[in-house]
């Protein structure tokens, strides 16, 4: 199976659980399980090649200009992690099916889980660090959804936010680090980066890159001092904890450290940062875990500790330590996932996971007890389970490690951590499963059904089998994975077996176990002392830091953004003027190269009208209706000007838009005050006037200077003129540009227009659903009303004109390719024809005769345009390549067909729909009871008899 | 007949200047309706500005003539301005709608938010 498919399957499959939940919870779970299973099988098919030491690579150039390529590769390390992610994912899916209750939305759960799974698989298979970063962020987001899955619980929401804040900010740091790394090497492909150890380590930017990348790894893998988010993420349902916090997400940081180990490790910086952090985390996590009464909190801190252990091993920088790290990754995943699932079973059956309220469960739930005890013994490092093997190898490594000249520091602290680790493992066993059976459990615990313990049982059998036959069972896997980590097949000698003879590590193990038992005995006085001791509470520090940051951003935001829009506009204008002046004063001005052109008196008269009308709008803007009339004059002159200056298409568009805009503004003004009061003091008006004059003068001078000079660079307009007919089949170049050369722009534009209309519709719905509706229904007109709501002359005229206007629209539409016209203008004309009916015969009359919804018109327009664009794929051309030809049907003249016309039809429909939806929405504000008369025309000679009959009926 | 001292470039440039100035002045007003008027005037100014970057020509529409070699004006700014006109209609409609909804909801058409202490609601 292609690596693309393995990475994509979880994402593709994520759709199904949410959809299939209507078919039942089993269907939903099966869909999720099947997806994971398929991906898992696909992965296993590559196993033979991976074990032969091959590296499977696939890739396509995605955004080569950015160095972002969709490249995937599968080597031993990727295989190990992908197998854990998919394999344990399968078990978690099974477990969650029985763990989640009926009230939980299971479809969402599996969808989130698969999204997360896909993101994780993406991380471990990526061969491009930019691609890896994308997946990295996806894991943060999808784990946010999973941790906050029980969104009714405040702990869940807080835990999810904390996890997102910590891992997200670490991710940001990592982006920086990866960018530096890619820059040093000159490629973002991992397989290239991994070959350039010397180049990277010699670079002066090595340390910044290292620190930034490690910040990402440490936050993700909950290393000190970022460890505190992990316990709070335990508010998630237990399947999530078992999955994210044992096997996968928290291992992403570990994975990345292992992945980049060949090029980043081996320096003192690496050793002191990574190994020390790991050591501190290991010790701290183990100590805190001993004093946690919540089962999941205990396991969470134990996970923190074990992640520290692996980090420390990677930090040592020796090949043998890397082998040990890989081995412990496998072992930890098996026993910790089993432990989380067992803890979930206890919680599920006993309705509590407070250790103080538990005990003696081995008699009540023997199966669960067996599973949990074996897994916990492995965690404690007791032979013959797998945890013992890797812990011994770890202790052995610490003995050989020198920290700042000290032989004893690392082994001593590691031993202490091992001791605490044994102690909390024993507590997990002793205080939950051993001891006397109690009778005060919140619920009567008993073993769950097979489905729930099957997963942990399988994992625990691995714990035992790996412990007994490590070399046979996981030897090859450890070898290929460790080979990939260390960047070569030549691993040093090591052996995976139970008995290594009487080594220092064995003595240390013995001390740890005995010390652990002693600590457990002393637990009661110890925990009392622990609870009395003052210690920093990470959540409070985090919360107060968050509050301070929120406060700070509030101050900044409110200071800059205080709701005074006039001030924003003022600042923006001043800024624009300032930056324009800067551009002018630093640029150069070439002498004028073009002659001015003379004008006739009519042009001057039109110009004069425009200037006077504009000044009048400003002078009379307080009288709103008058200013609308005046602005209409401006629009008209602008249309005439376009026509005069060889832009007939623009003139037609401007004219029809003018009509529609005016109707819109009049409709709105109907509900608004008819005049504006004088508010701003004189100095403010003078100041604004000054800005306006400077801005206007600047614009005028700029365009005047521009018009007197030729283009500095050749323009692409020549291309459009030369190819309009040859390539686009039309002689109206403007239209060909719109529907062909720049068809993509137009496509985007009709979508924007449609969205604008939908926004207006949605706003109308929202406003009419509020208390505003009552006001509108009882509103008294504030101006004298016309005597005739629907004057007969107007009704008759508009109805006669309607077919004519539509005919004009059709004509304008069809000639658009070759003569001024086209979909935009035709759409506006058709919309105006329909609008006239609303205006003359009334909203109710028009609505009754409305055959289709305008939403649908917009949608069909966009879809037709899109389908036309897609159609060009069938002939192997890029999106929106147009085709055209000429037909000659004998009685008719030869005519042209072009797919661009179909595209223009889409434009037409979208424009009609958008204009009508916008205006219809606005018109709905005016509806009042009794406004719709039974008759469209108030006076209708044909109706005299009917009216009398109706009146008679009313009396009867 | 031509008007000796006037030329078409001057007329267009002065129109752009006045429309821009009027637009800026009205945008700086404190009620929604004048601001909408100002936006409309500024839109005219900007559209003419864009159009004029193609340089001005009279009687040379960019409609190809199959039979004669004639000059054509620059079609590209025209295509850009055509879409700009339609989009600015959409924008005006949305702004008008927001202004209307705001007025009806608050019975007030000032564009500046009244200053009041922020309510500090935070999700626990």
Interface residues (C-beta under 8 A of the other chain):
Chain A: X154 X157 X158 X550 X554 X558 X562 X563 X564 X565 X566 X567 X569 X570 X573 X594 X596 X597 X598 X599 X600 X601 X603 X604 X607 X610 X611 X614 X615 X617 X618 X621 X622 X624 X627 X628 X631 X634 X635 X638 X641 X642 X644 X645 X646 X647 X648 X649 X650 X653 X654 X657 X660 X661 X664 X665 X668 X669 X671 X672 X673 X676 X677 X679 X680 X688 X689 X691 X692 X693 X695 X696 X697 X699 X700 X701 X703 X704 X706 X707 X708 X710 X715 X716 X717 X720 X721 X724 X725 X731 X732 X733 X734 X737 X738 X742 X745 X746 X749 X752 X753 X756 X757 X759 X760 X763 X764 X766 X767 X770 X772 X775 X776 X818 X819 X820 X824 X911 X914 X915 X918 X921 X922 X925
Chain B: X1 X2 X3 X4 X6 X7 X8 X9 X10 X11 X12 X13 X14 X15 X16 X17 X18 X19 X20 X21 X22 X23 X24 X25 X26 X27 X28 X29 X30 X31 X32 X33 X34 X35 X36 X37 X40 X41 X44 X45 X47 X48 X49 X51 X52 X53 X54 X55 X56 X57 X58 X59 X60 X61 X62 X63 X64 X65 X66 X72 X73 X74 X75 X76 X78 X79 X81 X82 X83 X85 X86 X87 X89 X90 X91 X92 X93 X94 X96 X97 X98 X99 X100 X101 X103 X104 X105 X109 X111 X112 X113 X114 X115 X118 X122 X123 X124
